[in-house]
Amino acid sequence: MIRLAIGLAVLAAGLPRAQEENRPKLPPYRVAIKAKTKFLPFKKAGEFQERLKQISVYARQSGREAVPGDNAGWEIWRFEISGESKFDISIITRAFGDVQCGRYELTITGTAEQDPKSKIIFVTSYGGKVKVKLMNPRKNESNPDQEVPDEVGKVSGKMAEGKVYFTVRGEIFSHGGTLAILLASSEEASPPPPSKEDKK
């Protein structure tokens, strides 16, 4: 608990002061977590809320909602992290450490590049602080015959038309030590805001 607080203080101290530098804000990273939190025992719920307060300097809670049709206590927690910050999902996972969690989703806006050899597409956030590999969603285990949509192919098709800026959303996945997302959706995005150097 103390190490988490110290780590967050160091992160906060290292955050660029975007407003002080009159720099346009970069799009935030958005994280959505499915967690079984609705019926937590009183003491455990209090400890959990305390951990959420500790990470608020890094990840601002932007929403909390019930999962439609669920009676088991699952909720969706939403957080925003400054686009000027380094993305570190472990800070949030530690806050949810003793809570049963389902999926972690990430949404970022950035520039897409395709490796000419492997054809793998990566999206790098406008601040350059996070890079994700795009992968198609997994097959539905309860319905293995259901076709998996080629979400990565959609991005590739738009890149072939000359598009390079995208907002992508998907489940966080570690693929061979590389941060990846199982792409659920993508949409074209506006170009990154100009830096101070670009304006000169």
C-alpha positions in Angstrom: 0.0 0.0 0.0 2.8 2.4 0.9 4.8 1.4 -2.2 1.8 2.1 -4.3 1.4 5.6 -2.8 5.1 6.4 -3.3 5.0 5.2 -6.9 2.0 7.3 -7.6 3.6 10.4 -6.0 6.7 9.9 -8.2 4.5 9.5 -11.3 2.5 12.6 -10.5 5.7 14.6 -10.0 6.9 13.5 -13.4 3.7 14.4 -15.3 4.3 17.2 -17.8 2.4 20.4 -16.8 0.5 20.6 -20.2 -1.5 23.7 -19.2 1.6 25.6 -17.9 3.3 24.9 -21.2 0.3 26.1 -23.1 0.4 22.8 -25.0 -2.9 21.3 -26.4 -4.0 18.3 -24.3 -3.6 14.9 -25.9 -6.5 12.5 -26.0 -6.6 10.5 -22.7 -6.2 6.8 -22.4 -9.5 5.2 -21.3 -9.7 2.0 -19.3 -12.8 0.0 -18.6 -12.7 -2.9 -16.1 -15.4 -5.5 -15.5 -15.2 -6.3 -11.7 -17.4 -8.1 -9.2 -17.8 -5.1 -6.8 -21.5 -4.5 -6.2 -21.8 -6.8 -3.2 -18.4 -6.4 -1.5 -18.4 -6.8 2.3 -18.3 -3.5 4.1 -14.6 -3.7 5.2 -13.4 -4.9 1.9 -15.4 -2.2 0.0 -13.8 0.5 2.3 -10.3 -0.8 1.6 -11.1 -0.9 -2.2 -12.4 2.7 -2.2 -9.2 3.8 -0.3 -7.1 2.2 -3.0 -9.1 4.0 -5.7 -8.5 7.3 -4.0 -4.8 6.6 -4.0 -4.6 6.0 -7.8 -6.8 9.0 -8.6 -3.8 11.2 -9.1 -2.9 8.9 -12.1 -6.3 7.4 -13.2 -9.4 9.5 -12.7 -12.6 7.5 -12.3 -15.0 8.6 -15.0 -17.8 6.2 -14.5 -19.3 3.1 -12.8 -22.3 1.2 -14.1 -24.0 -2.1 -13.6 -23.7 -4.8 -16.2 -27.1 -5.1 -17.9 -29.0 -8.3 -17.0 -26.5 -9.3 -14.3 -27.5 -10.4 -10.8 -24.0 -11.5 -9.6 -22.6 -8.1 -8.7 -20.5 -7.4 -11.9 -20.0 -3.7 -12.6 -18.0 -1.7 -15.3 -15.5 0.8 -13.8 -14.2 3.5 -16.2 -11.0 5.5 -15.8 -9.2 8.2 -17.8 -5.4 8.6 -17.8 -3.7 11.7 -19.1 -2.4 11.2 -22.7 0.8 13.0 -21.6 1.5 10.2 -19.0 3.2 6.9 -19.4 0.6 4.2 -19.6 0.9 1.7 -16.7 -2.0 -0.7 -16.3 -0.3 -2.3 -13.2 -1.3 0.7 -11.1 -5.0 0.0 -11.8 -4.7 -3.8 -11.5 -3.1 -3.3 -8.0 -6.0 -1.2 -6.9 -8.3 -4.1 -8.0 -5.9 -6.6 -6.5 -8.3 -8.6 -4.2 -11.4 -8.0 -6.3 -12.6 -10.6 -8.9 -12.1 -9.0 -12.3 -13.2 -10.0 -15.8 -11.8 -8.1 -18.7 -9.7 -4.9 -18.9 -10.3 -2.8 -22.0 -8.2 0.0 -23.3 -9.1 2.9 -25.7 -6.3 5.0 -27.2 -6.0 7.5 -30.0 -2.8 7.4 -32.1 -1.0 6.8 -35.3 -1.1 3.4 -37.0 1.8 1.8 -38.7 2.1 -1.6 -40.4 5.2 -3.6 -40.3 6.2 -4.3 -43.9 7.3 -7.9 -43.2 4.9 -9.3 -40.6 2.0 -7.0 -41.7 1.3 -6.5 -38.0 -0.4 -3.1 -37.3 0.7 -1.1 -34.3 -1.0 2.1 -32.9 1.2 4.5 -31.0 -0.5 7.2 -28.9 0.0 10.8 -29.9 2.2 11.4 -26.9 4.3 8.4 -27.9 4.0 6.9 -24.4 2.1 3.7 -25.3 2.2 1.4 -28.3 -0.2 -1.4 -28.9 -0.3 -4.3 -31.3 -3.7 -4.8 -32.9 -5.2 -8.4 -32.8 -8.6 -9.7 -33.8 -11.0 -10.8 -31.0 -10.9 -14.3 -29.7 -13.5 -16.9 -30.8 -16.6 -17.1 -28.6 -16.0 -20.2 -26.6 -19.7 -20.8 -26.1 -20.3 -20.5 -29.8 -17.1 -21.6 -31.6 -18.7 -21.7 -35.0 -19.5 -18.0 -34.9 -17.3 -16.1 -37.2 -14.8 -13.6 -35.6 -15.0 -10.2 -37.3 -11.8 -9.1 -39.0 -11.5 -5.8 -37.1 -7.8 -5.5 -37.9 -8.6 -6.0 -41.6 -10.9 -2.9 -41.4 -8.0 -0.8 -40.1 -5.7 -2.2 -42.7 -8.2 -1.3 -45.4 -8.5 2.3 -44.2 -4.7 2.5 -44.1 -4.5 1.4 -47.7 -6.7 4.5 -48.4 -4.1 6.7 -46.7 -5.7 7.0 -43.3 -3.2 6.8 -40.4 -5.0 8.3 -37.3 -7.3 6.1 -35.3 -9.1 5.6 -32.0 -9.0 1.9 -31.2 -10.7 0.0 -28.4 -10.2 -3.6 -27.2 -9.4 -6.0 -24.4 -5.9 -5.7 -23.1 -3.8 -8.7 -24.0 -0.1 -9.5 -23.5 1.3 -11.2 -26.6 4.8 -12.4 -26.2 5.6 -9.6 -23.8 4.1 -7.0 -26.2 1.1 -4.9 -25.1 -1.7 -5.8 -27.5 -5.5 -5.3 -27.7 -8.1 -7.6 -29.0 -9.6 -5.1 -31.3 -13.4 -4.5 -30.6 -13.8 -1.3 -32.6 -11.9 1.4 -34.5 -12.7 4.7 -35.9 -10.8 7.4 -37.8 -9.5 10.2 -35.6 -8.3 13.8 -36.0 -4.6 14.4 -36.4 -2.6 15.0 -33.3 -2.6 18.6 -31.9 0.4 20.7 -33.1 3.3 21.0 -30.7 4.9 24.3 -29.8 7.6 23.6 -32.3 5.1 23.0 -35.1 3.5 26.3 -34.5 6.8 28.3 -35.0 
